[in-house]
Amino acid sequence: MNTSSARDPHIDAQGWLTHATRLPSPNFEARPGDIAPTLIVIHNISLPPDDFTTDSIARFFQNTLDHDAHPYFDHLRGVRVSAHFVIRRDGGVQQFVSCDDRAWHAGVSSFCGRERCNDFSIGVELEGSDRVPFEDAQYDALAALVRVLVARYPIDALAGHSDVAPGRKTDPGPHFDWSRLRHDSALPPSFFPFQPSI
């Protein structure tokens, strides 16, 4: 009997990645009409900006952030957001929302004329910023995650937050290597409609 598939990372029947650290967020809702996700949106985040030593991202997504702990956090009071996944600098993967549900990551957004990207997308946050390169471990974890998601859902495109919310968002930023993701994930160029050069 082949038992390797049980050990391999996969999305379980409830939409959770088996090998991720599960940190459920209250900031989600059912996808309208049980829409299946067809898009992966890639972001970056660090709280405070460019500080990769805290658990503030998780606390922010779980509505437990101490807004008095840093001056930057003050403007986040009352903000309720989430993503499906966060990939830490060491490549560790955290999951906050089931892939079967709608996380609150893209905001006002549009993909190829289709509004409300949260309805039909999976949001992946890389711990980072527009000012620094991402780590090799993050690219490795992201490529592995993308392969798992494409195997489980009818995903046919990947985009940056800046692609679906141009002028409003800049992430994943100029340091994100789309060519590397395309190579490592072994997906055809058609999955990267905003990256015509890869």
C-alpha positions, 0 to 999 in steps of 0.5 A, a space after each residue: 500500500 502506498 502511504 506517501 500521499 498521506 504524508 505529502 502536503 495537501 488540502 484536506 476536505 475542509 480546505 486546510 493545508 495539512 502541513 501548515 500551522 493553523 491559526 484560524 481568523 474570525 475575518 472570513 465568510 462563505 464564498 458567494 454561491 460556493 464559488 471555487 477559487 480560480 485565482 491566487 493573489 500574492 501579497 507582502 506584509 510586515 508589522 511593523 514595516 520591515 520588522 520580521 521578528 514579531 508575531 504581529 501579522 498573526 495577531 492582526 489577522 486574529 484581531 488580537 493585535 495590541 495597537 499600543 505596542 507600536 506607533 504604526 499600529 494605531 492606524 490599524 484600529 478597527 481594521 479587520 482583514 485576513 489572508 488564507 496563508 502567510 509564508 514567514 521569512 524562514 518558509 514556515 506556512 501559516 493558514 488563517 482561513 480555509 481555502 473554501 471560504 472567502 478571506 478579506 485580503 484583496 479589498 476593492 479589486 478586479 481581475 480581467 474585468 471580474 470584480 471582487 477578487 476575494 470571492 474567487 481567489 486565495 490570498 497568500 501573504 509573504 512576510 516582507 516588504 517592497 524594500 527587501 528581497 524575499 528569502 529562498 525558503 519563501 520561494 520554495 514554500 510558495 512554489 510548493 503551496 501553489 502546486 498543492 492549490 492548483 492540484 486541488 482547485 481550478 486555479 488558472 491564474 496568479 497575480 500580485 495585489 498590485 495587479 488586481 488593485 493597481 494604483 492602490 496597492 504595490 505588493 508583492 513589490 519590485 523584489 518579487 521574482 515572478 520568473 522564479 515562481 513560474 519556474 519553480 511551480 512548473 506552471 505554464 506562462 498562461 497562469 501569469 497574465 500580468 507577466 508577459 515576459 515569462 
